[in-house]
Amino acid sequence: MTLVSRVDCHACEQARADLERICGELEVPWDVQDVDSDRELRAEYGDRVPVILVDGAEHGYWSVEEDRLRAALA
């Protein structure tokens, strides 16, 4: 699982905190990619961050839908 994020983004910080908690509870590994350091990510997601990718596919953006995410990770 990947969080596509940006520095100094309040929504990204909230999504990161949510993912730390949820993935920690479920013992699911995850990482963070900075949208501004990758041309392809910036072209794809631009200002639509945070974006959550599950198995490389877009799962959601702007906020974490906890029940939906837990179901996708189960």
PDB file of N, CA, C and O in Angstrom:
ATOM      1  N   MET A   1       0.834  -1.154   0.000  1.00  0.00           N
ATOM      2  CA  MET A   1       0.000   0.000   0.000  1.00  0.00           C
ATOM      3  C   MET A   1       0.886   1.226   0.000  1.00  0.00           C
ATOM      4  O   MET A   1       1.959   1.233   0.603  1.00  0.00           O
ATOM      5  N   THR A   2       0.423   2.274  -0.688  1.00  0.00           N
ATOM      6  CA  THR A   2       1.201   3.497  -0.823  1.00  0.00           C
ATOM      7  C   THR A   2       0.313   4.714  -0.594  1.00  0.00           C
ATOM      8  O   THR A   2      -0.834   4.766  -1.037  1.00  0.00           O
ATOM      9  N   LEU A   3       0.874   5.683   0.106  1.00  0.00           N
ATOM     10  CA  LEU A   3       0.242   6.982   0.261  1.00  0.00           C
ATOM     11  C   LEU A   3       1.009   7.952  -0.608  1.00  0.00           C
ATOM     12  O   LEU A   3       2.205   8.161  -0.401  1.00  0.00           O
ATOM     13  N   VAL A   4       0.336   8.549  -1.579  1.00  0.00           N
ATOM     14  CA  VAL A   4       0.933   9.599  -2.395  1.00  0.00           C
ATOM     15  C   VAL A   4       0.617  10.903  -1.689  1.00  0.00           C
ATOM     16  O   VAL A   4      -0.546  11.245  -1.478  1.00  0.00           O
ATOM     17  N   SER A   5       1.663  11.625  -1.328  1.00  0.00           N
ATOM     18  CA  SER A   5       1.522  12.742  -0.405  1.00  0.00           C
ATOM     19  C   SER A   5       2.336  13.945  -0.869  1.00  0.00           C
ATOM     20  O   SER A   5       3.013  13.900  -1.896  1.00  0.00           O
ATOM     21  N   ARG A   6       2.256  15.007  -0.099  1.00  0.00           N
ATOM     22  CA  ARG A   6       3.000  16.240  -0.376  1.00  0.00           C
ATOM     23  C   ARG A   6       3.402  16.848   0.956  1.00  0.00           C
ATOM     24  O   ARG A   6       2.680  16.728   1.945  1.00  0.00           O
ATOM     25  N   VAL A   7       4.546  17.494   0.978  1.00  0.00           N
ATOM     26  CA  VAL A   7       5.035  18.187   2.161  1.00  0.00           C
ATOM     27  C   VAL A   7       4.125  19.384   2.446  1.00  0.00           C
ATOM     28  O   VAL A   7       3.635  20.031   1.520  1.00  0.00           O
ATOM     29  N   ASP A   8       3.904  19.671   3.713  1.00  0.00           N
ATOM     30  CA  ASP A   8       3.075  20.800   4.159  1.00  0.00           C
ATOM     31  C   ASP A   8       1.630  20.709   3.675  1.00  0.00           C
ATOM     32  O   ASP A   8       1.029  21.714   3.297  1.00  0.00           O
ATOM     33  N   CYS A   9       1.089  19.514   3.691  1.00  0.00           N
ATOM     34  CA  CYS A   9      -0.296  19.278   3.280  1.00  0.00           C
ATOM     35  C   CYS A   9      -1.038  18.711   4.492  1.00  0.00           C
ATOM     36  O   CYS A   9      -0.772  17.587   4.919  1.00  0.00           O
ATOM     37  N   HIS A  10      -1.961  19.487   5.038  1.00  0.00           N
ATOM     38  CA  HIS A  10      -2.691  19.058   6.233  1.00  0.00           C
ATOM     39  C   HIS A  10      -3.464  17.760   5.992  1.00  0.00           C
ATOM     40  O   HIS A  10      -3.434  16.858   6.829  1.00  0.00           O
ATOM     41  N   ALA A  11      -4.149  17.661   4.860  1.00  0.00           N
ATOM     42  CA  ALA A  11      -4.912  16.444   4.561  1.00  0.00           C
ATOM     43  C   ALA A  11      -3.979  15.242   4.443  1.00  0.00           C
ATOM     44  O   ALA A  11      -4.340  14.134   4.841  1.00  0.00           O
ATOM     45  N   CYS A  12      -2.784  15.455   3.898  1.00  0.00           N
ATOM     46  CA  CYS A  12      -1.803  14.369   3.773  1.00  0.00           C
ATOM     47  C   CYS A  12      -1.326  13.917   5.150  1.00  0.00           C
ATOM     48  O   CYS A  12      -1.158  12.722   5.392  1.00  0.00           O
ATOM     49  N   GLU A  13      -1.113  14.865   6.040  1.00  0.00           N
ATOM     50  CA  GLU A  13      -0.690  14.536   7.397  1.00  0.00           C
ATOM     51  C   GLU A  13      -1.759  13.724   8.119  1.00  0.00           C
ATOM     52  O   GLU A  13      -1.445  12.780   8.844  1.00  0.00           O
ATOM     53  N   GLN A  14      -3.019  14.091   7.921  1.00  0.00           N
ATOM     54  CA  GLN A  14      -4.114  13.350   8.541  1.00  0.00           C
ATOM     55  C   GLN A  14      -4.209  11.940   7.967  1.00  0.00           C
ATOM     56  O   GLN A  14      -4.394  10.975   8.708  1.00  0.00           O
ATOM     57  N   ALA A  15      -4.083  11.823   6.649  1.00  0.00           N
ATOM     58  CA  ALA A  15      -4.136  10.503   6.001  1.00  0.00           C
ATOM     59  C   ALA A  15      -2.985   9.632   6.495  1.00  0.00           C
ATOM     60  O   ALA A  15      -3.163   8.437   6.734  1.00  0.00           O
ATOM     61  N   ARG A  16      -1.812  10.228   6.645  1.00  0.00           N
ATOM     62  CA  ARG A  16      -0.656   9.469   7.135  1.00  0.00           C
ATOM     63  C   ARG A  16      -0.913   8.947   8.553  1.00  0.00           C
ATOM     64  O   ARG A  16      -0.603   7.794   8.852  1.00  0.00           O
ATOM     65  N   ALA A  17      -1.470   9.777   9.412  1.00  0.00           N
ATOM     66  CA  ALA A  17      -1.780   9.351  10.777  1.00  0.00           C
ATOM     67  C   ALA A  17      -2.810   8.222  10.767  1.00  0.00           C
ATOM     68  O   ALA A  17      -2.683   7.254  11.518  1.00  0.00           O
ATOM     69  N   ASP A  18      -3.828   8.346   9.916  1.00  0.00           N
ATOM     70  CA  ASP A  18      -4.846   7.295   9.808  1.00  0.00           C
ATOM     71  C   ASP A  18      -4.225   5.989   9.333  1.00  0.00           C
ATOM     72  O   ASP A  18      -4.526   4.924   9.872  1.00  0.00           O
ATOM     73  N   LEU A  19      -3.351   6.066   8.317  1.00  0.00           N
ATOM     74  CA  LEU A  19      -2.729   4.860   7.784  1.00  0.00           C
ATOM     75  C   LEU A  19      -1.766   4.230   8.782  1.00  0.00           C
ATOM     76  O   LEU A  19      -1.680   3.006   8.875  1.00  0.00           O
ATOM     77  N   GLU A  20      -1.048   5.052   9.519  1.00  0.00           N
ATOM     78  CA  GLU A  20      -0.156   4.507  10.551  1.00  0.00           C
ATOM     79  C   GLU A  20      -0.950   3.666  11.540  1.00  0.00           C
ATOM     80  O   GLU A  20      -0.533   2.570  11.915  1.00  0.00           O
ATOM     81  N   ARG A  21      -2.088   4.185  11.953  1.00  0.00           N
ATOM     82  CA  ARG A  21      -2.923   3.479  12.926  1.00  0.00           C
ATOM     83  C   ARG A  21      -3.539   2.215  12.316  1.00  0.00           C
ATOM     84  O   ARG A  21      -3.416   1.128  12.881  1.00  0.00           O
ATOM     85  N   ILE A  22      -4.197   2.361  11.170  1.00  0.00           N
ATOM     86  CA  ILE A  22      -4.910   1.239  10.549  1.00  0.00           C
ATOM     87  C   ILE A  22      -3.947   0.141  10.114  1.00  0.00           C
ATOM     88  O   ILE A  22      -4.149  -1.033  10.427  1.00  0.00           O
ATOM     89  N   CYS A  23      -2.904   0.527   9.396  1.00  0.00           N
ATOM     90  CA  CYS A  23      -1.948  -0.476   8.906  1.00  0.00           C
ATOM     91  C   CYS A  23      -1.164  -1.091  10.059  1.00  0.00           C
ATOM     92  O   CYS A  23      -0.778  -2.259  10.001  1.00  0.00           O
ATOM     93  N   GLY A  24      -0.933  -0.316  11.089  1.00  0.00           N
ATOM     94  CA  GLY A  24      -0.278  -0.868  12.274  1.00  0.00           C
ATOM     95  C   GLY A  24      -1.122  -1.937  12.928  1.00  0.00           C
ATOM     96  O   GLY A  24      -0.618  -2.992  13.313  1.00  0.00           O
ATOM     97  N   GLU A  25      -2.416  -1.662  13.054  1.00  0.00           N
ATOM     98  CA  GLU A  25      -3.326  -2.646  13.649  1.00  0.00           C
ATOM     99  C   GLU A  25      -3.422  -3.905  12.796  1.00  0.00           C
ATOM    100  O   GLU A  25      -3.480  -5.015  13.325  1.00  0.00           O
ATOM    101  N   LEU A  26      -3.439  -3.731  11.471  1.00  0.00           N
ATOM    102  CA  LEU A  26      -3.603  -4.869  10.555  1.00  0.00           C
ATOM    103  C   LEU A  26      -2.266  -5.482  10.134  1.00  0.00           C
ATOM    104  O   LEU A  26      -2.235  -6.475   9.407  1.00  0.00           O
ATOM    105  N   GLU A  27      -1.170  -4.889  10.593  1.00  0.00           N
ATOM    106  CA  GLU A  27       0.172  -5.340  10.233  1.00  0.00           C
ATOM    107  C   GLU A  27       0.378  -5.384   8.726  1.00  0.00           C
ATOM    108  O   GLU A  27       0.914  -6.351   8.185  1.00  0.00           O
ATOM    109  N   VAL A  28      -0.056  -4.321   8.060  1.00  0.00           N
ATOM    110  CA  VAL A  28       0.089  -4.182   6.612  1.00  0.00           C
ATOM    111  C   VAL A  28       1.222  -3.195   6.333  1.00  0.00           C
ATOM    112  O   VAL A  28       1.193  -2.068   6.827  1.00  0.00           O
ATOM    113  N   PRO A  29       2.222  -3.608   5.545  1.00  0.00           N
ATOM    114  CA  PRO A  29       3.299  -2.675   5.211  1.00  0.00           C
ATOM    115  C   PRO A  29       2.796  -1.607   4.243  1.00  0.00           C
ATOM    116  O   PRO A  29       1.920  -1.855   3.414  1.00  0.00           O
ATOM    117  N   TRP A  30       3.368  -0.426   4.371  1.00  0.00           N
ATOM    118  CA  TRP A  30       2.980   0.668   3.482  1.00  0.00           C
ATOM    119  C   TRP A  30       4.141   1.643   3.383  1.00  0.00           C
ATOM    120  O   TRP A  30       5.066   1.622   4.195  1.00  0.00           O
ATOM    121  N   ASP A  31       4.070   2.504   2.363  1.00  0.00           N
ATOM    122  CA  ASP A  31       5.097   3.505   2.192  1.00  0.00           C
ATOM    123  C   ASP A  31       4.467   4.814   1.725  1.00  0.00           C
ATOM    124  O   ASP A  31       3.278   4.876   1.412  1.00  0.00           O
ATOM    125  N   VAL A  32       5.284   5.843   1.686  1.00  0.00           N
ATOM    126  CA  VAL A  32       4.844   7.174   1.278  1.00  0.00           C
ATOM    127  C   VAL A  32       5.683   7.609   0.089  1.00  0.00           C
ATOM    128  O   VAL A  32       6.905   7.458   0.097  1.00  0.00           O
ATOM    129  N   GLN A  33       5.032   8.149  -0.933  1.00  0.00           N
ATOM    130  CA  GLN A  33       5.735   8.718  -2.073  1.00  0.00           C
ATOM    131  C   GLN A  33       5.340  10.181  -2.203  1.00  0.00           C
ATOM    132  O   GLN A  33       4.162  10.531  -2.131  1.00  0.00           O
ATOM    133  N   ASP A  34       6.339  11.023  -2.393  1.00  0.00           N
ATOM    134  CA  ASP A  34       6.117  12.462  -2.536  1.00  0.00           C
ATOM    135  C   ASP A  34       5.717  12.766  -3.973  1.00  0.00           C
ATOM    136  O   ASP A  34       6.488  12.527  -4.902  1.00  0.00           O
ATOM    137  N   VAL A  35       4.520  13.289  -4.152  1.00  0.00           N
ATOM    138  CA  VAL A  35       3.995  13.589  -5.483  1.00  0.00           C
ATOM    139  C   VAL A  35       4.867  14.611  -6.215  1.00  0.00           C
ATOM    140  O   VAL A  35       4.949  14.588  -7.443  1.00  0.00           O
ATOM    141  N   ASP A  36       5.512  15.496  -5.476  1.00  0.00           N
ATOM    142  CA  ASP A  36       6.300  16.552  -6.101  1.00  0.00           C
ATOM    143  C   ASP A  36       7.696  16.109  -6.520  1.00  0.00           C
ATOM    144  O   ASP A  36       8.388  16.857  -7.210  1.00  0.00           O
ATOM    145  N   SER A  37       8.127  14.924  -6.126  1.00  0.00           N
ATOM    146  CA  SER A  37       9.462  14.461  -6.481  1.00  0.00           C
ATOM    147  C   SER A  37       9.441  13.477  -7.652  1.00  0.00           C
ATOM    148  O   SER A  37      10.484  12.946  -8.033  1.00  0.00           O
ATOM    149  N   ASP A  38       8.274  13.235  -8.216  1.00  0.00           N
ATOM    150  CA  ASP A  38       8.137  12.266  -9.300  1.00  0.00           C
ATOM    151  C   ASP A  38       7.221  12.848 -10.377  1.00  0.00           C
ATOM    152  O   ASP A  38       6.043  13.103 -10.126  1.00  0.00           O
ATOM    153  N   ARG A  39       7.765  13.055 -11.572  1.00  0.00           N
ATOM    154  CA  ARG A  39       6.980  13.666 -12.661  1.00  0.00           C
ATOM    155  C   ARG A  39       5.709  12.896 -12.984  1.00  0.00           C
ATOM    156  O   ARG A  39       4.649  13.486 -13.189  1.00  0.00           O
ATOM    157  N   GLU A  40       5.825  11.563 -13.028  1.00  0.00           N
ATOM    158  CA  GLU A  40       4.665  10.751 -13.370  1.00  0.00           C
ATOM    159  C   GLU A  40       3.572  10.867 -12.311  1.00  0.00           C
ATOM    160  O   GLU A  40       2.393  10.991 -12.643  1.00  0.00           O
ATOM    161  N   LEU A  41       3.959  10.827 -11.046  1.00  0.00           N
ATOM    162  CA  LEU A  41       2.964  10.993  -9.978  1.00  0.00           C
ATOM    163  C   LEU A  41       2.329  12.369 -10.038  1.00  0.00           C
ATOM    164  O   LEU A  41       1.114  12.501  -9.888  1.00  0.00           O
ATOM    165  N   ARG A  42       3.142  13.397 -10.258  1.00  0.00           N
ATOM    166  CA  ARG A  42       2.619  14.763 -10.319  1.00  0.00           C
ATOM    167  C   ARG A  42       1.650  14.914 -11.485  1.00  0.00           C
ATOM    168  O   ARG A  42       0.613  15.565 -11.351  1.00  0.00           O
ATOM    169  N   ALA A  43       1.984  14.311 -12.637  1.00  0.00           N
ATOM    170  CA  ALA A  43       1.099  14.383 -13.800  1.00  0.00           C
ATOM    171  C   ALA A  43      -0.215  13.650 -13.543  1.00  0.00           C
ATOM    172  O   ALA A  43      -1.278  14.094 -13.976  1.00  0.00           O
ATOM    173  N   GLU A  44      -0.132  12.531 -12.840  1.00  0.00           N
ATOM    174  CA  GLU A  44      -1.323  11.721 -12.576  1.00  0.00           C
ATOM    175  C   GLU A  44      -2.211  12.313 -11.480  1.00  0.00           C
ATOM    176  O   GLU A  44      -3.432  12.363 -11.625  1.00  0.00           O
ATOM    177  N   TYR A  45      -1.594  12.761 -10.387  1.00  0.00           N
ATOM    178  CA  TYR A  45      -2.379  13.144  -9.213  1.00  0.00           C
ATOM    179  C   TYR A  45      -2.384  14.639  -8.909  1.00  0.00           C
ATOM    180  O   TYR A  45      -3.314  15.127  -8.266  1.00  0.00           O
ATOM    181  N   GLY A  46      -1.368  15.376  -9.356  1.00  0.00           N
ATOM    182  CA  GLY A  46      -1.331  16.822  -9.186  1.00  0.00           C
ATOM    183  C   GLY A  46      -1.766  17.307  -7.826  1.00  0.00           C
ATOM    184  O   GLY A  46      -1.112  17.019  -6.824  1.00  0.00           O
ATOM    185  N   ASP A  47      -2.863  18.039  -7.778  1.00  0.00           N
ATOM    186  CA  ASP A  47      -3.371  18.604  -6.527  1.00  0.00           C
ATOM    187  C   ASP A  47      -4.395  17.714  -5.842  1.00  0.00           C
ATOM    188  O   ASP A  47      -5.042  18.140  -4.886  1.00  0.00           O
ATOM    189  N   ARG A  48      -4.550  16.492  -6.314  1.00  0.00           N
ATOM    190  CA  ARG A  48      -5.566  15.587  -5.774  1.00  0.00           C
ATOM    191  C   ARG A  48      -4.978  14.688  -4.691  1.00  0.00           C
ATOM    192  O   ARG A  48      -5.345  13.518  -4.585  1.00  0.00           O
ATOM    193  N   VAL A  49      -4.083  15.223  -3.900  1.00  0.00           N
ATOM    194  CA  VAL A  49      -3.462  14.440  -2.829  1.00  0.00           C
ATOM    195  C   VAL A  49      -4.122  14.752  -1.499  1.00  0.00           C
ATOM    196  O   VAL A  49      -4.679  15.836  -1.328  1.00  0.00           O
ATOM    197  N   PRO A  50      -4.070  13.836  -0.570  1.00  0.00           N
ATOM    198  CA  PRO A  50      -3.436  12.540  -0.600  1.00  0.00           C
ATOM    199  C   PRO A  50      -4.218  11.529  -1.429  1.00  0.00           C
ATOM    200  O   PRO A  50      -5.441  11.600  -1.547  1.00  0.00           O
ATOM    201  N   VAL A  51      -3.472  10.585  -1.998  1.00  0.00           N
ATOM    202  CA  VAL A  51      -4.062   9.491  -2.756  1.00  0.00           C
ATOM    203  C   VAL A  51      -3.578   8.189  -2.131  1.00  0.00           C
ATOM    204  O   VAL A  51      -2.401   8.055  -1.796  1.00  0.00           O
ATOM    205  N   ILE A  52      -4.469   7.250  -1.977  1.00  0.00           N
ATOM    206  CA  ILE A  52      -4.129   5.944  -1.409  1.00  0.00           C
ATOM    207  C   ILE A  52      -4.165   4.918  -2.534  1.00  0.00           C
ATOM    208  O   ILE A  52      -5.162   4.780  -3.242  1.00  0.00           O
ATOM    209  N   LEU A  53      -3.051   4.200  -2.681  1.00  0.00           N
ATOM    210  CA  LEU A  53      -2.948   3.140  -3.677  1.00  0.00           C
ATOM    211  C   LEU A  53      -2.901   1.798  -2.945  1.00  0.00           C
ATOM    212  O   LEU A  53      -2.108   1.612  -2.022  1.00  0.00           O
ATOM    213  N   VAL A  54      -3.742   0.884  -3.360  1.00  0.00           N
ATOM    214  CA  VAL A  54      -3.728  -0.478  -2.817  1.00  0.00           C
ATOM    215  C   VAL A  54      -3.366  -1.401  -3.969  1.00  0.00           C
ATOM    216  O   VAL A  54      -4.055  -1.437  -4.988  1.00  0.00           O
ATOM    217  N   ASP A  55      -2.286  -2.141  -3.801  1.00  0.00           N
ATOM    218  CA  ASP A  55      -1.765  -3.017  -4.857  1.00  0.00           C
ATOM    219  C   ASP A  55      -1.540  -2.245  -6.152  1.00  0.00           C
ATOM    220  O   ASP A  55      -1.772  -2.771  -7.240  1.00  0.00           O
ATOM    221  N   GLY A  56      -1.086  -0.990  -6.035  1.00  0.00           N
ATOM    222  CA  GLY A  56      -0.754  -0.168  -7.191  1.00  0.00           C
ATOM    223  C   GLY A  56      -1.928   0.521  -7.857  1.00  0.00           C
ATOM    224  O   GLY A  56      -1.729   1.325  -8.767  1.00  0.00           O
ATOM    225  N   ALA A  57      -3.147   0.227  -7.429  1.00  0.00           N
ATOM    226  CA  ALA A  57      -4.343   0.828  -8.020  1.00  0.00           C
ATOM    227  C   ALA A  57      -4.913   1.879  -7.079  1.00  0.00           C
ATOM    228  O   ALA A  57      -4.869   1.728  -5.858  1.00  0.00           O
ATOM    229  N   GLU A  58      -5.445   2.938  -7.660  1.00  0.00           N
ATOM    230  CA  GLU A  58      -6.016   4.003  -6.840  1.00  0.00           C
ATOM    231  C   GLU A  58      -7.209   3.482  -6.052  1.00  0.00           C
ATOM    232  O   GLU A  58      -8.157   2.931  -6.611  1.00  0.00           O
ATOM    233  N   HIS A  59      -7.138   3.670  -4.745  1.00  0.00           N
ATOM    234  CA  HIS A  59      -8.218   3.224  -3.855  1.00  0.00           C
ATOM    235  C   HIS A  59      -9.089   4.403  -3.426  1.00  0.00           C
ATOM    236  O   HIS A  59     -10.304   4.263  -3.288  1.00  0.00           O
ATOM    237  N   GLY A  60      -8.470   5.557  -3.217  1.00  0.00           N
ATOM    238  CA  GLY A  60      -9.215   6.728  -2.785  1.00  0.00           C
ATOM    239  C   GLY A  60      -8.300   7.929  -2.700  1.00  0.00           C
ATOM    240  O   GLY A  60      -7.081   7.816  -2.829  1.00  0.00           O
ATOM    241  N   TYR A  61      -8.912   9.090  -2.479  1.00  0.00           N
ATOM    242  CA  TYR A  61      -8.128  10.308  -2.363  1.00  0.00           C
ATOM    243  C   TYR A  61      -8.828  11.310  -1.451  1.00  0.00           C
ATOM    244  O   TYR A  61     -10.024  11.207  -1.177  1.00  0.00           O
ATOM    245  N   TRP A  62      -8.045  12.277  -0.992  1.00  0.00           N
ATOM    246  CA  TRP A  62      -8.421  13.365  -0.106  1.00  0.00           C
ATOM    247  C   TRP A  62      -8.644  12.952   1.337  1.00  0.00           C
ATOM    248  O   TRP A  62      -8.311  13.719   2.240  1.00  0.00           O
ATOM    249  N   SER A  63      -9.190  11.782   1.591  1.00  0.00           N
ATOM    250  CA  SER A  63      -9.346  11.327   2.973  1.00  0.00           C
ATOM    251  C   SER A  63      -9.405   9.801   2.998  1.00  0.00           C
ATOM    252  O   SER A  63      -9.677   9.156   1.985  1.00  0.00           O
ATOM    253  N   VAL A  64      -9.149   9.248   4.162  1.00  0.00           N
ATOM    254  CA  VAL A  64      -9.176   7.789   4.337  1.00  0.00           C
ATOM    255  C   VAL A  64     -10.589   7.373   4.724  1.00  0.00           C
ATOM    256  O   VAL A  64     -11.134   7.835   5.726  1.00  0.00           O
ATOM    257  N   GLU A  65     -11.168   6.499   3.920  1.00  0.00           N
ATOM    258  CA  GLU A  65     -12.460   5.905   4.256  1.00  0.00           C
ATOM    259  C   GLU A  65     -12.139   4.605   4.990  1.00  0.00           C
ATOM    260  O   GLU A  65     -11.920   3.564   4.369  1.00  0.00           O
ATOM    261  N   GLU A  66     -12.115   4.681   6.307  1.00  0.00           N
ATOM    262  CA  GLU A  66     -11.569   3.598   7.114  1.00  0.00           C
ATOM    263  C   GLU A  66     -12.230   2.240   6.866  1.00  0.00           C
ATOM    264  O   GLU A  66     -11.520   1.260   6.638  1.00  0.00           O
ATOM    265  N   ASP A  67     -13.535   2.147   6.900  1.00  0.00           N
ATOM    266  CA  ASP A  67     -14.198   0.858   6.712  1.00  0.00           C
ATOM    267  C   ASP A  67     -13.881   0.265   5.342  1.00  0.00           C
ATOM    268  O   ASP A  67     -13.628  -0.933   5.213  1.00  0.00           O
ATOM    269  N   ARG A  68     -13.897   1.117   4.328  1.00  0.00           N
ATOM    270  CA  ARG A  68     -13.614   0.665   2.958  1.00  0.00           C
ATOM    271  C   ARG A  68     -12.164   0.201   2.830  1.00  0.00           C
ATOM    272  O   ARG A  68     -11.882  -0.808   2.185  1.00  0.00           O
ATOM    273  N   LEU A  69     -11.250   0.945   3.449  1.00  0.00           N
ATOM    274  CA  LEU A  69      -9.840   0.576   3.393  1.00  0.00           C
ATOM    275  C   LEU A  69      -9.601  -0.740   4.129  1.00  0.00           C
ATOM    276  O   LEU A  69      -8.904  -1.616   3.617  1.00  0.00           O
ATOM    277  N   ARG A  70     -10.166  -0.885   5.310  1.00  0.00           N
ATOM    278  CA  ARG A  70     -10.003  -2.136   6.054  1.00  0.00           C
ATOM    279  C   ARG A  70     -10.525  -3.328   5.237  1.00  0.00           C
ATOM    280  O   ARG A  70      -9.908  -4.394   5.240  1.00  0.00           O
ATOM    281  N   ALA A  71     -11.636  -3.156   4.551  1.00  0.00           N
ATOM    282  CA  ALA A  71     -12.183  -4.237   3.720  1.00  0.00           C
ATOM    283  C   ALA A  71     -11.221  -4.564   2.577  1.00  0.00           C
ATOM    284  O   ALA A  71     -11.034  -5.734   2.242  1.00  0.00           O
ATOM    285  N   ALA A  72     -10.618  -3.556   1.986  1.00  0.00           N
ATOM    286  CA  ALA A  72      -9.696  -3.790   0.866  1.00  0.00           C
ATOM    287  C   ALA A  72      -8.420  -4.479   1.331  1.00  0.00           C
ATOM    288  O   ALA A  72      -7.798  -5.216   0.566  1.00  0.00           O
ATOM    289  N   LEU A  73      -8.034  -4.249   2.562  1.00  0.00           N
ATOM    290  CA  LEU A  73      -6.790  -4.830   3.089  1.00  0.00           C
ATOM    291  C   LEU A  73      -6.994  -6.194   3.731  1.00  0.00           C
ATOM    292  O   LEU A  73      -6.025  -6.887   4.043  1.00  0.00           O
ATOM    293  N   ALA A  74      -8.247  -6.583   3.930  1.00  0.00           N
ATOM    294  CA  ALA A  74      -8.535  -7.868   4.602  1.00  0.00           C
ATOM    295  C   ALA A  74      -8.281  -9.047   3.682  1.00  0.00           C
ATOM    296  O   ALA A  74      -8.472 -10.195   4.083  1.00  0.00           O
TER     297      ALA A  74
END
